[in-house]
Amino acid sequence: MNTYISGFTRGRELLKKLLIADLACAVFAMLTRSTPTVMGIFSGATLLLFAAIIYIDVKFCRCPHCGKVILLGVLAIDTCPRCKRNLTTGKKIKKGKR
């Protein structure tokens, strides 16, 4: 049993949770348009969560091997665009398998 979790995997999981919370706050802000104070609170929370998403993405979502920041597609890709290594296992991907 491997108890070590890489920073990339931890960052990816935290990013998923923050995206869900950000989406929920944005929906609540749109649903509470009749109450400006509550809408302002949810809108502010949405902006703060978005800033946290950007910070987590830059801080933790890096390739563990080459250090390249992966901004777009961090939840979808399995291999690093620069060094072509698997982001979770670290194995080099062959040229034919892409």
C-alpha positions as CSV (number, residue, x, y, z in Angstrom):
1,M,0.0,0.0,0.0
2,N,1.5,3.3,-1.1
3,T,0.7,6.0,1.5
4,Y,2.7,8.7,-0.3
5,I,0.6,11.1,-2.3
6,S,2.5,13.5,-4.6
7,G,2.0,17.2,-4.5
8,F,0.5,17.1,-8.0
9,T,-2.1,14.5,-7.0
10,R,-3.0,16.4,-3.8
11,G,-3.2,19.7,-5.8
12,R,-5.4,18.1,-8.4
13,E,-7.8,16.8,-5.8
14,L,-7.9,20.1,-4.0
15,L,-8.5,21.8,-7.3
16,K,-11.6,19.6,-8.0
17,K,-13.1,20.5,-4.6
18,L,-12.4,24.2,-5.1
19,L,-14.0,24.2,-8.5
20,I,-17.2,22.5,-7.2
21,A,-17.4,25.1,-4.3
22,D,-16.8,28.0,-6.7
23,L,-19.5,26.7,-9.0
24,A,-21.9,26.4,-6.1
25,C,-21.2,29.9,-4.9
26,A,-21.8,31.3,-8.4
27,V,-25.1,29.5,-8.6
28,F,-26.2,30.7,-5.2
29,A,-25.2,34.3,-6.2
30,M,-27.4,34.1,-9.3
31,L,-30.3,32.6,-7.3
32,T,-30.2,35.3,-4.6
33,R,-30.4,38.3,-6.9
34,S,-33.4,39.7,-5.0
35,T,-31.3,40.1,-1.9
36,P,-28.3,42.3,-2.8
37,T,-26.4,41.7,0.5
38,V,-26.5,37.9,0.1
39,M,-25.7,38.1,-3.6
40,G,-22.7,40.3,-2.7
41,I,-21.4,37.8,-0.2
42,F,-21.7,34.9,-2.6
43,S,-20.2,36.9,-5.4
44,G,-17.2,37.8,-3.2
45,A,-16.9,34.2,-2.2
46,T,-16.8,33.2,-5.8
47,L,-14.0,35.7,-6.6
48,L,-12.0,34.5,-3.5
49,L,-12.4,30.9,-4.5
50,F,-11.4,31.7,-8.1
51,A,-8.2,33.4,-6.7
52,A,-7.5,30.3,-4.6
53,I,-8.0,28.1,-7.7
54,I,-5.3,30.1,-9.6
55,Y,-3.0,29.9,-6.6
56,I,-3.4,26.2,-6.1
57,D,-2.9,25.6,-9.8
58,V,0.3,27.5,-9.9
59,K,1.7,26.3,-6.6
60,F,0.9,22.5,-6.7
61,C,-0.1,21.5,-10.3
62,R,3.4,21.1,-11.6
63,C,5.0,18.1,-13.3
64,P,6.8,16.2,-10.5
65,H,9.7,15.5,-12.9
66,C,10.4,18.7,-15.0
67,G,8.6,21.3,-12.9
68,K,6.5,22.7,-15.7
69,V,3.3,24.4,-14.5
70,I,0.2,22.8,-16.0
71,L,-2.5,25.5,-16.1
72,L,-5.0,24.3,-18.6
73,G,-6.2,20.7,-18.7
74,V,-4.8,19.8,-15.3
75,L,-7.8,17.7,-14.5
76,A,-7.8,15.9,-17.9
77,I,-4.3,15.1,-18.9
78,D,-2.2,12.1,-17.7
79,T,1.1,13.0,-19.2
80,C,3.3,16.1,-19.0
81,P,3.4,18.1,-22.2
82,R,7.1,18.8,-21.9
83,C,8.8,15.7,-20.6
84,K,6.2,13.1,-21.7
85,R,6.1,11.3,-18.4
86,N,3.0,10.0,-16.7
87,L,2.1,12.5,-13.9
88,T,1.1,9.9,-11.4
89,T,3.4,7.0,-12.0
90,G,6.4,8.8,-13.5
91,K,6.9,6.3,-16.3
92,K,8.1,7.6,-19.7
93,I,5.5,7.4,-22.4
94,K,6.6,5.8,-25.6
95,K,6.4,7.8,-28.8
96,G,3.7,5.6,-30.4
97,K,1.3,5.8,-27.5
98,R,-0.2,9.2,-27.2
